[in-house]
Amino acid sequence: MRLDLQPKERRAPDSLRETVRNAIVHEDRELLVINKPAGLAVHGGSGLDFGVIEILRADRPQESLELVHRLDRETSGVLLVARRRSSLRALHALMREGLVQKRYLALVAGQWPHGKARIDVPLKTRQLQSGERIVRAQQGGKEALSVFAPVEFYGKLATLVEVDLKTGRTHQIRVHALHAGHAVAGDDKYGDREFNRQMRELGLDRMFLHAIAIAFTWPGTERQFDVSVPLDVELKGVLDRLATAGARPRAAGAREPDEW
């Protein structure tokens, strides 16, 4: 009798497969656009058998699907998946040239005092034996540029900011926000413990970081691609509770960016 000693490939639970299917917000010849839920990894590894890309490949075995970029597991929002190798190469070329606009919304601790601010601070990544990555703002690291702009002030407790991500380093927004003195709400790795406790009391059970939009022009054409996905119910609820808790929202005024 012959024994099959090959390990069987694990299959994602049906509920998770359905979650990923329902998260597809746009589909064309070149791309799938996923509104990735928080808590779902974009790919397997580090103890995970599967993420978004493995689930999509299992659902669409006839297609050659590749991630165009990545989002942290706890970050929600726009995720692009290429359906053609030529599309993947074209988008990677645009990203290298800084021609893909990626915008995020984040809730940060305290009252953001910097107005519109360019944070041009290199980041250095250290990987622990466990596989966990720790990122620090440090000279000698990789170039990293983020542009933060306040959207709403919630008293002195918190500020909703929009971030235009000019480079795509690991944990970039989280570490740049910390460098500016205003950690992202719900960030267990780099965040403010007391602020996170206050946010949990307002119903925030995840990190408040959402990839709201991506825009670019397809190379060699005038064809614009612009997709956005709104904040989910949970994050909107946190903002509503912040407002009713006495931290009345105040819209931010525009000004020229400060340089860091």
Secondary structure, 3 states (H helix, E strand, C coil): CCCCCCCCCCCCCHHHHHHHHHCEEEECCCEEEEEECCCCCCCCECCECCCHHHHHHHHCCCCCCEECCCCCCCCEEEEEEECCHHHHHHHHHHHHCCCCEEEEEEEEECCCCCCCEEEECCEEEEECCCCCEEEEECCCCECCEEEEEEEEEECCCEEEEEEEECCCCCCHHHHHHHHCCCCECCCCCCCCHHHHHHHHHCCCCCCCEEEEEEEEECCCCCCEEEEECCCCHHHHHHHHHHHHCCCCEEECCCCCCEEC
